């Protein structure tokens, strides 16, 4: 009988931990998608960097809206379309007019243990 009680309690503990993990993961995903959408809505910064103030502020508003510290959201990379692939050289100028930026955002749950990233493209090609 004692073994049965221990088994049931262990299963209940696992269910609670699993539920907490999924709740926290869902929260991270909501902040991540919100951060990406906020950056997409921000006016484009030509040849932006991961520390470009307007992009970073927009992304971090998603964390603040969730009641989290802005530092839980980071822009870790911005690469630029060269007509064939993405690289570190920006070609968004009068000569080339290749305005696409691939932006990588990372969100860490404030309680730790969860880290997710999302890449998306900002900008439009004319034509």
N, CA, C and O atoms as a MOPAC input file, in Angstrom:
PM7 MOZYME 1SCF
protein

 N      0.82300 1    -1.20300 1     0.00000 1
 C      0.00000 1     0.00000 1     0.00000 1
 C      0.86400 1     1.26300 1     0.00000 1
 O      0.57100 1     2.22200 1    -0.71400 1
 N      1.93800 1     1.25700 1     0.81000 1
 C      2.81800 1     2.42000 1     0.87200 1
 C      3.47900 1     2.70900 1    -0.46600 1
 O      3.67400 1     3.86700 1    -0.83600 1
 N      3.82700 1     1.63700 1    -1.19600 1
 C      4.43900 1     1.80000 1    -2.51500 1
 C      3.48000 1     2.46000 1    -3.49400 1
 O      3.88900 1     3.25300 1    -4.34100 1
 N      2.19700 1     2.12400 1    -3.36900 1
 C      1.18000 1     2.70900 1    -4.23600 1
 C      1.05500 1     4.21000 1    -3.98700 1
 O      0.96500 1     4.99800 1    -4.92900 1
 N      1.05100 1     4.59800 1    -2.71100 1
 C      0.94000 1     6.01500 1    -2.35800 1
 C      2.14300 1     6.78900 1    -2.89300 1
 O      1.99200 1     7.87600 1    -3.44900 1
 N      3.34600 1     6.21800 1    -2.72000 1
 C      4.55900 1     6.87300 1    -3.21100 1
 C      4.49300 1     7.01800 1    -4.73000 1
 O      4.86200 1     8.06200 1    -5.26800 1
 N      4.03100 1     5.99000 1    -5.41500 1
 C      3.91000 1     6.03600 1    -6.86800 1
 C      2.93000 1     7.09600 1    -7.32900 1
 O      3.19900 1     7.82400 1    -8.28400 1
 N      1.79100 1     7.18600 1    -6.65100 1
 C      0.77800 1     8.17600 1    -7.01400 1
 C      1.30700 1     9.59200 1    -6.76400 1
 O      1.12000 1    10.48200 1    -7.59200 1
 N      1.96200 1     9.79300 1    -5.63000 1
 C      2.52800 1    11.11000 1    -5.32800 1
 C      3.61000 1    11.49200 1    -6.33700 1
 O      3.69300 1    12.65000 1    -6.74500 1
 N      4.42800 1    10.54200 1    -6.73800 1
 C      5.46400 1    10.80700 1    -7.74000 1
 C      4.85400 1    11.21000 1    -9.07500 1
 O      5.33500 1    12.12900 1    -9.73600 1
 N      3.79700 1    10.51800 1    -9.46100 1
 C      3.11700 1    10.84500 1   -10.71800 1
 C      2.48800 1    12.22700 1   -10.64500 1
 O      2.52900 1    12.98300 1   -11.61600 1
 N      1.90600 1    12.56000 1    -9.50000 1
 C      1.30300 1    13.88700 1    -9.34300 1
 C      2.37700 1    14.97700 1    -9.42900 1
 O      2.15400 1    16.01900 1   -10.04600 1
 N      3.52300 1    14.74300 1    -8.82200 1
 C      4.62000 1    15.71200 1    -8.86900 1
 C      5.11300 1    15.91800 1   -10.29200 1
 O      5.39800 1    17.04200 1   -10.70400 1
 N      5.21200 1    14.82000 1   -11.04100 1
 C      5.65300 1    14.92500 1   -12.43200 1
 C      4.64200 1    15.70900 1   -13.26100 1
 O      5.03100 1    16.49000 1   -14.12900 1
 N      3.36600 1    15.51400 1   -13.00800 1
 C      2.31900 1    16.23000 1   -13.74800 1
 C      2.38400 1    17.72800 1   -13.45600 1
 O      2.22000 1    18.54600 1   -14.36100 1
 N      2.62200 1    18.08400 1   -12.20300 1
 C      2.71300 1    19.50300 1   -11.82100 1
 C      3.92800 1    20.14800 1   -12.47800 1
 O      3.83400 1    21.26200 1   -12.99500 1
 N      5.08000 1    19.45100 1   -12.46300 1
 C      6.29400 1    19.99000 1   -13.09200 1
 C      6.09600 1    20.15200 1   -14.60100 1
 O      6.51700 1    21.14900 1   -15.18700 1
 N      5.45700 1    19.17000 1   -15.21600 1
 C      5.20100 1    19.23500 1   -16.65200 1
 C      4.27600 1    20.40400 1   -16.98500 1
 O      4.49900 1    21.11800 1   -17.96300 1
 N      3.25600 1    20.59300 1   -16.18500 1
 C      2.31300 1    21.68900 1   -16.39800 1
 C      3.01200 1    23.03900 1   -16.26000 1
 O      2.77400 1    23.94600 1   -17.05700 1
 N      3.87200 1    23.17500 1   -15.25400 1
 C      4.61100 1    24.42500 1   -15.04500 1
 C      5.53600 1    24.69700 1   -16.22500 1
 O      5.62700 1    25.83100 1   -16.69400 1
 N      6.22000 1    23.66600 1   -16.70500 1
 C      7.12200 1    23.82400 1   -17.85000 1
 C      6.35000 1    24.33300 1   -19.07100 1
 O      6.79100 1    25.27200 1   -19.73400 1
 N      5.21300 1    23.72500 1   -19.36800 1
 C      4.43600 1    24.12600 1   -20.54400 1
 C      3.87500 1    25.53900 1   -20.39700 1
 O      3.79700 1    26.27800 1   -21.37900 1
 N      3.48900 1    25.91600 1   -19.19600 1
 C      2.99200 1    27.26900 1   -18.95200 1
 C      4.10700 1    28.28700 1   -19.18900 1
 O      3.88600 1    29.31900 1   -19.82200 1
 N      5.30600 1    27.99200 1   -18.67900 1
 C      6.43600 1    28.90800 1   -18.86300 1
 C      6.88100 1    28.95300 1   -20.32100 1
 O      7.22800 1    30.01500 1   -20.83700 1
 N      6.87100 1    27.80300 1   -20.98000 1
 C      7.25400 1    27.75900 1   -22.39500 1
 C      6.27400 1    28.57700 1   -23.23700 1
 O      6.67900 1    29.30800 1   -24.14100 1
 N      4.99900 1    28.44800 1   -22.93400 1
 C      3.97800 1    29.21600 1   -23.64800 1
 C      4.19100 1    30.71200 1   -23.44300 1
 O      4.03800 1    31.49500 1   -24.38100 1
 N      4.54200 1    31.11300 1   -22.22800 1
 C      4.79600 1    32.53400 1   -21.94100 1
 C      5.99700 1    33.03800 1   -22.74100 1
 O      5.96200 1    34.14600 1   -23.27700 1
 N      7.05900 1    32.23300 1   -22.82600 1
 C      8.24600 1    32.62300 1   -23.59600 1
 C      7.88100 1    32.77500 1   -25.07000 1
 O      8.31200 1    33.72800 1   -25.72000 1
 N      7.09600 1    31.85200 1   -25.59700 1
 C      6.69300 1    31.92800 1   -27.00800 1
 C      5.84700 1    33.17100 1   -27.28100 1
 O      6.00700 1    33.81400 1   -28.31900 1
 N      4.95200 1    33.51100 1   -26.35600 1
 C      4.13100 1    34.72400 1   -26.53200 1
 C      5.00300 1    35.97000 1   -26.57800 1
 O      4.81200 1    36.83100 1   -27.43600 1
 N      5.95600 1    36.07000 1   -25.66200 1
 C      6.84800 1    37.23800 1   -25.63700 1
 C      7.71200 1    37.26700 1   -26.89600 1
 O      7.93600 1    38.33300 1   -27.46800 1
 N      8.19500 1    36.11100 1   -27.32900 1
 C      9.04600 1    36.03200 1   -28.51200 1
 C      8.31100 1    36.50500 1   -29.76800 1
 O      8.84000 1    37.31500 1   -30.52900 1
 N      7.10800 1    36.00600 1   -29.98300 1
 C      6.32900 1    36.40500 1   -31.16400 1
 C      5.94400 1    37.88500 1   -31.07200 1
 O      5.99000 1    38.60400 1   -32.07000 1
 N      5.56900 1    38.33200 1   -29.88500 1
 C      5.21600 1    39.73700 1   -29.70600 1
 C      6.42100 1    40.63900 1   -29.98600 1
 O      6.28000 1    41.68900 1   -30.61300 1
 N      7.59800 1    40.23100 1   -29.52400 1
 C      8.81300 1    41.02200 1   -29.76300 1
 C      9.09300 1    41.12300 1   -31.26200 1
 O      9.43000 1    42.19700 1   -31.76000 1
 N      8.95800 1    40.02000 1   -31.97400 1
 C      9.20000 1    40.03700 1   -33.42300 1
 C      8.19300 1    40.95100 1   -34.12900 1
 O      8.56900 1    41.72900 1   -35.00600 1
 N      6.94000 1    40.85800 1   -33.75500 1
 C      5.91100 1    41.70200 1   -34.38600 1
 C      6.16200 1    43.18000 1   -34.10500 1
 O      5.96400 1    44.02100 1   -34.98100 1
 N      6.59500 1    43.49800 1   -32.89200 1
 C      6.86900 1    44.89500 1   -32.54700 1
 C      8.04600 1    45.44600 1   -33.35300 1
 O      8.03000 1    46.60300 1   -33.77300 1
 N      9.06500 1    44.61300 1   -33.56500 1
 C     10.21200 1    45.06500 1   -34.37500 1
 C      9.78000 1    45.23600 1   -35.83100 1
 O     10.19600 1    46.18800 1   -36.49100 1
 N      8.95500 1    44.32600 1   -36.33200 1
 C      8.46800 1    44.45000 1   -37.71900 1
 C      7.69900 1    45.75300 1   -37.91900 1
 O      7.78200 1    46.36400 1   -38.98400 1
 N      6.95000 1    46.18500 1   -36.90100 1
 C      6.14300 1    47.40200 1   -37.00100 1
 C      6.96100 1    48.68000 1   -36.82700 1
 O      6.48500 1    49.76800 1   -37.15100 1
 N      8.17000 1    48.56000 1   -36.32700 1
 C      9.05100 1    49.71400 1   -36.10300 1
 C      9.62800 1    50.18000 1   -37.44200 1
 O     10.00600 1    49.34700 1   -38.26600 1
 N      9.70400 1    51.48700 1   -37.67300 1
 C     10.31600 1    51.96100 1   -38.92300 1
 C     11.71000 1    51.35500 1   -39.11700 1
 O     12.50100 1    51.25900 1   -38.17900 1
 N     11.98300 1    50.95700 1   -40.34700 1
 C     13.23400 1    50.28500 1   -40.66600 1
 C     14.43600 1    51.19800 1   -40.43100 1
 O     14.42200 1    52.37700 1   -40.78100 1
 N     15.46200 1    50.62800 1   -39.83500 1
 C     16.73700 1    51.30600 1   -39.63400 1
 C     17.69500 1    50.74200 1   -40.67200 1
 O     17.98400 1    49.54600 1   -40.66300 1
 N     18.19000 1    51.59100 1   -41.56500 1
 C     19.12500 1    51.14900 1   -42.59400 1
 C     20.40100 1    50.63700 1   -41.93700 1
 O     20.97700 1    51.29700 1   -41.07200 1
 N     20.82900 1    49.46300 1   -42.35500 1
 C     22.05300 1    48.83400 1   -41.83800 1
 C     22.04700 1    48.74900 1   -40.30400 1
 O     23.03700 1    49.06700 1   -39.64600 1
 N     20.92600 1    48.32000 1   -39.76600 1
 C     20.76600 1    48.20600 1   -38.30400 1
 C     21.74000 1    47.18900 1   -37.72000 1
 O     22.25700 1    46.31700 1   -38.41800 1
 N     21.97200 1    47.33000 1   -36.42100 1
 C     22.78700 1    46.36200 1   -35.67400 1
 C     21.92800 1    45.82000 1   -34.52900 1
 O     20.86600 1    46.37400 1   -34.24500 1
 N     22.36900 1    44.74700 1   -33.87100 1
 C     21.59200 1    44.20800 1   -32.75100 1
 C     21.35500 1    45.20800 1   -31.61200 1
 O     20.46500 1    45.00900 1   -30.78500 1
 N     22.14300 1    46.26900 1   -31.57300 1
 C     21.96900 1    47.26900 1   -30.51300 1
 C     21.23800 1    48.51800 1   -30.99600 1
 O     21.16600 1    49.51000 1   -30.27000 1
 N     20.69600 1    48.48200 1   -32.21200 1
 C     19.93400 1    49.63700 1   -32.71000 1
 C     18.79600 1    49.93800 1   -31.74400 1
 O     17.94200 1    49.09300 1   -31.47700 1
 N     18.80700 1    51.15200 1   -31.23300 1
 C     17.90900 1    51.51800 1   -30.12600 1
 C     16.43800 1    51.27700 1   -30.42400 1
 O     15.72500 1    50.74500 1   -29.57300 1
 N     15.96200 1    51.65100 1   -31.60200 1
 C     14.52500 1    51.52000 1   -31.87000 1
 C     14.10400 1    50.05800 1   -31.95100 1
 O     13.02900 1    49.70600 1   -31.46500 1
 N     14.91900 1    49.19900 1   -32.55100 1
 C     14.57800 1    47.78100 1   -32.63600 1
 C     14.60100 1    47.14200 1   -31.24100 1
 O     13.68100 1    46.41600 1   -30.86400 1
 N     15.65400 1    47.42000 1   -30.49600 1
 C     15.79500 1    46.81500 1   -29.16900 1
 C     14.69300 1    47.28600 1   -28.23000 1
 O     14.14600 1    46.48800 1   -27.46900 1
 N     14.36300 1    48.56200 1   -28.27400 1
 C     13.28200 1    49.09100 1   -27.42000 1
 C     11.95300 1    48.45000 1   -27.79000 1
 O     11.16500 1    48.10400 1   -26.91000 1
 N     11.69800 1    48.29000 1   -29.08300 1
 C     10.44000 1    47.67000 1   -29.51500 1
 C     10.36200 1    46.22200 1   -29.04200 1
 O      9.32300 1    45.78600 1   -28.54600 1
 N     11.44300 1    45.48500 1   -29.19000 1
 C     11.45900 1    44.08300 1   -28.76500 1
 C     11.26100 1    43.96700 1   -27.25700 1
 O     10.53000 1    43.09600 1   -26.78400 1
 N     11.91000 1    44.84100 1   -26.51500 1
 C     11.83000 1    44.76000 1   -25.05400 1
 C     10.47400 1    45.20900 1   -24.50900 1
 O     10.13700 1    44.88500 1   -23.37000 1
 N      9.69300 1    45.94700 1   -25.29600 1
 C      8.33500 1    46.29900 1   -24.87400 1
 C      7.48400 1    45.04400 1   -24.69000 1
 O      6.58000 1    45.02000 1   -23.85500 1
 N      7.77300 1    44.00900 1   -25.46700 1
 C      7.03300 1    42.75400 1   -25.33000 1
 C      7.27300 1    42.13000 1   -23.95600 1
 O      6.35200 1    41.59000 1   -23.34400 1
 N      8.50700 1    42.20800 1   -23.47800 1
 C      8.81900 1    41.67900 1   -22.13900 1
 C      8.12600 1    42.51200 1   -21.07000 1
 O      7.54000 1    41.97100 1   -20.13200 1
 N      8.19700 1    43.82700 1   -21.21800 1
 C      7.55500 1    44.71100 1   -20.24000 1
 C      6.05500 1    44.47400 1   -20.17700 1
 O      5.46800 1    44.49400 1   -19.09500 1
 N      5.42400 1    44.24900 1   -21.33500 1
 C      3.97900 1    43.99300 1   -21.37300 1
 C      3.61800 1    42.70400 1   -20.62700 1
 O      2.50000 1    42.55700 1   -20.13400 1
 N      4.57600 1    41.77400 1   -20.55000 1
 C      4.35400 1    40.52100 1   -19.82600 1
 C      4.74400 1    40.63900 1   -18.35400 1
 O      4.62500 1    39.67700 1   -17.59600 1
 N      5.21400 1    41.83400 1   -17.95100 1
 C      5.64800 1    42.02200 1   -16.56900 1
 C      7.06700 1    41.53600 1   -16.31300 1
 O      7.46200 1    41.34800 1   -15.16200 1
 N      7.83200 1    41.33300 1   -17.37100 1
 C      9.21200 1    40.85100 1   -17.26500 1
 C     10.18200 1    42.00600 1   -17.46500 1
 O      9.81900 1    43.05500 1   -17.99700 1
 N     11.40200 1    41.80100 1   -17.03600 1
 C     12.47600 1    42.75800 1   -17.28500 1
 C     12.77600 1    42.78500 1   -18.78600 1
 O     12.75000 1    41.74900 1   -19.45000 1
 N     13.05900 1    43.96500 1   -19.30500 1
 C     13.41600 1    44.08100 1   -20.71500 1
 C     14.64200 1    43.26900 1   -21.08300 1
 O     14.79500 1    42.86400 1   -22.23500 1
 N     15.51600 1    43.02600 1   -20.11900 1
 C     16.75200 1    42.29400 1   -20.41000 1
 C     16.51300 1    40.82300 1   -20.73800 1
 O     17.44700 1    40.12500 1   -21.13200 1
 N     15.27800 1    40.33900 1   -20.58200 1
 C     14.98500 1    38.94800 1   -20.95200 1
 C     14.88000 1    38.79100 1   -22.46400 1
 O     14.82400 1    37.67000 1   -22.97000 1
 N     14.85300 1    39.91200 1   -23.19000 1
 C     14.76500 1    39.89200 1   -24.65500 1
 C     16.02800 1    40.51500 1   -25.22800 1
 O     16.42200 1    41.61400 1   -24.83800 1
 N     16.65600 1    39.80800 1   -26.15300 1
 C     17.85700 1    40.31000 1   -26.81500 1
 C     17.72100 1    40.14600 1   -28.32800 1
 O     17.11800 1    39.18200 1   -28.80000 1
 N     18.27100 1    41.07000 1   -29.06900 1
 C     18.45800 1    40.88200 1   -30.50700 1
 C     19.90500 1    40.43100 1   -30.64200 1
 O     20.83000 1    41.18400 1   -30.33900 1
 N     20.09300 1    39.19700 1   -31.10100 1
 C     21.44300 1    38.63300 1   -31.11400 1
 C     22.14500 1    38.74300 1   -32.45900 1
 O     23.36900 1    38.63200 1   -32.53100 1
 N     21.37200 1    38.96300 1   -33.53500 1
 C     22.01500 1    39.07700 1   -34.85300 1
 C     21.09200 1    39.79500 1   -35.82800 1
 O     19.86900 1    39.66700 1   -35.76700 1
 N     21.70600 1    40.54700 1   -36.72000 1
 C     21.02000 1    41.10200 1   -37.88400 1
 C     21.95300 1    40.89100 1   -39.07200 1
 O     23.09100 1    41.36100 1   -39.08100 1
 N     21.44800 1    40.17700 1   -40.06500 1
 C     22.21500 1    39.96700 1   -41.29500 1
 C     21.43500 1    40.56200 1   -42.46100 1
 O     20.24900 1    40.86600 1   -42.33100 1
 N     22.10000 1    40.72700 1   -43.59200 1
 C     21.54200 1    41.49900 1   -44.70300 1
 C     21.54500 1    40.68000 1   -45.98900 1
 O     22.49000 1    39.93800 1   -46.25900 1
 N     20.49200 1    40.81700 1   -46.77400 1
 C     20.34700 1    40.13200 1   -48.04500 1
 C     21.27900 1    40.76400 1   -49.08100 1
 O     21.31900 1    41.98500 1   -49.23800 1
 N     22.02900 1    39.90700 1   -49.78300 1
 C     22.92700 1    40.42300 1   -50.82000 1
 C     22.43400 1    40.08400 1   -52.22800 1
 O     23.15600 1    40.28600 1   -53.20400 1
 N     21.23100 1    39.57900 1   -52.33200 1
 C     20.68600 1    39.17200 1   -53.61900 1
 C     20.70100 1    37.66400 1   -53.79300 1
 O     19.99300 1    37.12700 1   -54.64500 1
 N     21.50800 1    36.97300 1   -52.98600 1
 C     21.61900 1    35.51500 1   -53.04900 1
 C     21.44500 1    34.86300 1   -51.68400 1
 O     20.77600 1    33.83900 1   -51.55000 1
 N     22.05400 1    35.47100 1   -50.67600 1
 C     22.03300 1    34.91000 1   -49.32700 1
 C     22.14900 1    36.03600 1   -48.30100 1
 O     22.29900 1    37.20300 1   -48.66300 1
 N     22.07800 1    35.68100 1   -47.03400 1
 C     22.24000 1    36.67000 1   -45.96600 1
 C     23.67200 1    36.65100 1   -45.45500 1
 O     24.26700 1    35.58700 1   -45.28500 1
 N     24.22400 1    37.84800 1   -45.20800 1
 C     25.57600 1    37.96300 1   -44.68700 1
 C     25.70400 1    39.19500 1   -43.81400 1
 O     24.71700 1    39.86900 1   -43.52000 1
 N     26.91600 1    39.48200 1   -43.40800 1
 C     27.15000 1    40.57300 1   -42.46200 1
 C     27.30100 1    41.94200 1   -43.12700 1
 O     27.25900 1    42.96200 1   -42.43800 1
 N     27.47600 1    41.98700 1   -44.44900 1
 C     27.62000 1    43.25800 1   -45.14600 1
 C     26.25400 1    43.79900 1   -45.53700 1
 O     25.45100 1    43.08700 1   -46.14100 1
 N     25.98700 1    45.05400 1   -45.19500 1
 C     24.71000 1    45.69300 1   -45.51900 1
 C     24.75500 1    46.25000 1   -46.93600 1
 O     25.67500 1    46.98600 1   -47.29400 1
 N     23.74800 1    45.89200 1   -47.74400 1
 C     23.66600 1    46.36100 1   -49.12400 1
 C     22.48400 1    47.29800 1   -49.33600 1
 O     22.05200 1    47.49600 1   -50.47100 1
 N     21.96500 1    47.86600 1   -48.28200 1
 C     20.81400 1    48.75900 1   -48.39800 1
 C     21.31500 1    50.18400 1   -48.59800 1
 O     21.40700 1    50.96300 1   -47.64900 1
 N     21.63800 1    50.51100 1   -49.84700 1
 C     22.11800 1    51.84900 1   -50.17100 1
 C     21.61600 1    52.23300 1   -51.56100 1
 O     20.95600 1    51.43100 1   -52.22100 1
 N     21.91300 1    53.41700 1   -52.00100 1
 C     21.41500 1    53.91400 1   -53.29400 1
 C     21.90300 1    53.06200 1   -54.45800 1
 O     21.20400 1    52.95000 1   -55.46500 1
 N     23.06800 1    52.46800 1   -54.34800 1
 C     23.62900 1    51.65500 1   -55.42600 1
 C     22.95800 1    50.28700 1   -55.52000 1
 O     22.66300 1    49.81900 1   -56.61900 1
 N     22.71400 1    49.64400 1   -54.38500 1
 C     22.23900 1    48.25700 1   -54.38200 1
 C     20.75600 1    48.08800 1   -54.07400 1
 O     20.10700 1    47.22800 1   -54.67100 1
 N     20.20400 1    48.87900 1   -53.16400 1
 C     18.79600 1    48.80000 1   -52.77400 1
 C     18.34500 1    47.37500 1   -52.46400 1
 O     17.39900 1    46.87100 1   -53.06900 1
 N     19.02300 1    46.73200 1   -51.52500 1
 C     18.64300 1    45.39700 1   -51.04900 1
 C     18.28000 1    45.52500 1   -49.56500 1
 O     19.12400 1    45.30100 1   -48.69600 1
 N     17.03100 1    45.88500 1   -49.27900 1
 C     16.66000 1    46.30200 1   -47.93200 1
 C     16.27500 1    45.19200 1   -46.94000 1
 O     15.81500 1    45.50100 1   -45.84100 1
 N     16.44900 1    43.92600 1   -47.29200 1
 C     16.01300 1    42.87100 1   -46.37700 1
 C     17.00700 1    42.65500 1   -45.23600 1
 O     18.22000 1    42.59200 1   -45.43800 1
 N     16.44800 1    42.54300 1   -44.03600 1
 C     17.24900 1    42.27300 1   -42.84200 1
 C     16.71100 1    41.00100 1   -42.18700 1
 O     15.50800 1    40.89100 1   -41.95000 1
 N     17.58200 1    40.04700 1   -41.89400 1
 C     17.18400 1    38.86000 1   -41.13000 1
 C     17.59100 1    39.11500 1   -39.67900 1
 O     18.77000 1    39.28300 1   -39.36800 1
 N     16.60200 1    39.14000 1   -38.81200 1
 C     16.80600 1    39.51800 1   -37.40700 1
 C     16.57000 1    38.29700 1   -36.52200 1
 O     15.59200 1    37.57100 1   -36.69900 1
 N     17.46800 1    38.08200 1   -35.57700 1
 C     17.33700 1    36.98300 1   -34.62000 1
 C     17.06100 1    37.56900 1   -33.24200 1
 O     17.82800 1    38.38600 1   -32.73300 1
 N     15.94700 1    37.13700 1   -32.64700 1
 C     15.56500 1    37.56900 1   -31.29300 1
 C     15.60600 1    36.35800 1   -30.38000 1
 O     15.18900 1    35.26400 1   -30.76000 1
 N     16.11600 1    36.56300 1   -29.16600 1
 C     16.18100 1    35.51100 1   -28.15400 1
 C     15.43600 1    35.98400 1   -26.91500 1
 O     15.56400 1    37.13600 1   -26.50000 1
 N     14.64800 1    35.07400 1   -26.32400 1
 C     13.93600 1    35.37400 1   -25.08200 1
 C     14.30500 1    34.31400 1   -24.05500 1
 O     14.27400 1    33.11700 1   -24.34200 1
 N     14.65200 1    34.76600 1   -22.85800 1
 C     14.92000 1    33.88900 1   -21.71600 1
 C     13.82500 1    34.08800 1   -20.68600 1
 O     13.49000 1    35.22200 1   -20.34500 1
 N     13.26300 1    32.99600 1   -20.18800 1
 C     12.24600 1    33.12500 1   -19.13400 1
 C     12.91300 1    33.70500 1   -17.89300 1
 O     14.01300 1    33.28600 1   -17.53500 1
 N     12.26300 1    34.66600 1   -17.22900 1
 C     12.89100 1    35.29600 1   -16.06100 1
 C     13.16700 1    34.31600 1   -14.92300 1
 O     14.02500 1    34.57800 1   -14.08100 1
 N     12.45400 1    33.19500 1   -14.88700 1
 C     12.70100 1    32.18200 1   -13.86300 1
 C     13.82100 1    31.22900 1   -14.21900 1
 O     14.16200 1    30.34200 1   -13.43700 1
 N     14.40300 1    31.41300 1   -15.41800 1
 C     15.48800 1    30.55300 1   -15.86900 1
 C     14.97800 1    29.26300 1   -16.50300 1
 O     13.79200 1    28.94100 1   -16.43500 1
 N     15.89000 1    28.54600 1   -17.11100 1
 C     15.58900 1    27.22700 1   -17.63600 1
 C     14.92800 1    27.18300 1   -19.00700 1
 O     14.79800 1    26.09900 1   -19.57600 1
 N     14.51400 1    28.29500 1   -19.55100 1
 C     13.89900 1    28.31100 1   -20.88500 1
 C     14.52000 1    29.41700 1   -21.71800 1
 O     14.64300 1    30.55900 1   -21.27500 1
 N     14.90700 1    29.05600 1   -22.92600 1
 C     15.59900 1    29.96700 1   -23.83700 1
 C     15.11200 1    29.61500 1   -25.23700 1
 O     15.28700 1    28.48300 1   -25.68600 1
 N     14.50300 1    30.57400 1   -25.93000 1
 C     14.04600 1    30.32500 1   -27.28900 1
 C     14.45500 1    31.47000 1   -28.19300 1
 O     14.59500 1    32.61100 1   -27.75200 1
 N     14.64600 1    31.14900 1   -29.47300 1
 C     14.99400 1    32.18900 1   -30.43900 1
 C     14.11300 1    32.07000 1   -31.66500 1
 O     13.55100 1    31.01500 1   -31.95900 1
 N     14.01000 1    33.18600 1   -32.37100 1
 C     13.20400 1    33.28200 1   -33.57900 1
 C     13.93800 1    34.15500 1   -34.58400 1
 O     14.45000 1    35.21700 1   -34.23000 1
 N     13.99100 1    33.71100 1   -35.83600 1
 C     14.53700 1    34.52500 1   -36.91700 1
 C     13.38700 1    34.93600 1   -37.81900 1
 O     12.48600 1    34.14300 1   -38.09200 1
 N     13.42200 1    36.17900 1   -38.28000 1
 C     12.40600 1    36.66000 1   -39.20400 1
 C     13.04600 1    37.69600 1   -40.12800 1
 O     14.13100 1    38.20700 1   -39.85000 1
 N     12.36400 1    37.99200 1   -41.21800 1
 C     12.87100 1    38.94300 1   -42.19600 1
 C     12.05900 1    40.22700 1   -42.12400 1
 O     10.82800 1    40.19900 1   -42.11200 1
 N     12.75800 1    41.34400 1   -42.07700 1
 C     12.13200 1    42.66400 1   -42.08000 1
 C     12.53600 1    43.36500 1   -43.37200 1
 O     13.69700 1    43.31600 1   -43.78000 1
 N     11.57400 1    44.01200 1   -44.00600 1
 C     11.83800 1    44.75300 1   -45.23100 1
 C     11.11600 1    44.12500 1   -46.41200 1
 O     10.54700 1    43.03900 1   -46.30300 1
 N     11.14600 1    44.81600 1   -47.52700 1
 C     10.48400 1    44.34800 1   -48.73900 1
 C     11.38400 1    44.59900 1   -49.93800 1
 O     12.10500 1    45.59500 1   -50.00000 1
 N     11.32600 1    43.67300 1   -50.89000 1
 C     12.00800 1    43.88700 1   -52.15800 1
 C     11.03100 1    44.54600 1   -53.11200 1
 O      9.87700 1    44.12800 1   -53.20800 1
 N     11.47900 1    45.56300 1   -53.81000 1
 C     10.63000 1    46.20500 1   -54.82400 1
 C     10.64100 1    45.36000 1   -56.08100 1
 O     11.61900 1    44.68200 1   -56.39900 1
 N      9.52800 1    45.42300 1   -56.78100 1
 C      9.51400 1    44.76700 1   -58.05800 1
 C      8.51100 1    43.75000 1   -58.12600 1
 O      8.36700 1    43.09200 1   -59.15700 1

